Amino acid sequence: MLKKIQPDKWKHFFVGIVMGAVLQVTAHLLFPGRQVLASLAVFGLVIGISYGFELFSLLSGKGHHDVMDAVASIIGGVVGMLAEMALLLSQYKPQF
């Protein structure tokens, strides 16, 4: 099944991972102690940026418009967000 995925979609997926992780770190710094709010904001940004880029390609005629590229970026963004959250939780030390 992984062989059937086009190379272009993999590029969008990997860019989405980086985008999700960077935005999640930034949101964690901007909203300390409010992980749910930060994660929801980042998820909205990942969707907006991913689809917005494809919409820009459609309206400007620059590049190739494909909604599945946005879906690959969003999936990658969620993976990046989860990786950053796992790293954050692995460093958490409860106070007793």
Steps between C-alpha positions, in 0.01 A plus 500: 500500500782744577638456146173632353540841668646754257838658585339845497267398782796380708661844463184666628481247785858570615454877473183459707696317772745788531221758485297327773800456729623859461152645550441276804826614664410862427149457642642330809720804558215746434240316712691340790284261700215506246583201284145437378459860381846496343436170322162611366652825373784313332261250342297788357817663369621177340166459320492866398857509373474167317176576322588867459812408307298281264237772463776750417630260234152478349428873498843619390565230242844443652558137581256211487177498702426164662292463815678173582822702540324696775378176659856361500627823660228489766575137585869585523418802716309284745793254514736790572270633771477158664878453486556834673235425763659160569838669543343756732326233709818292524668793673211557743590432862199491735530698821406294809 
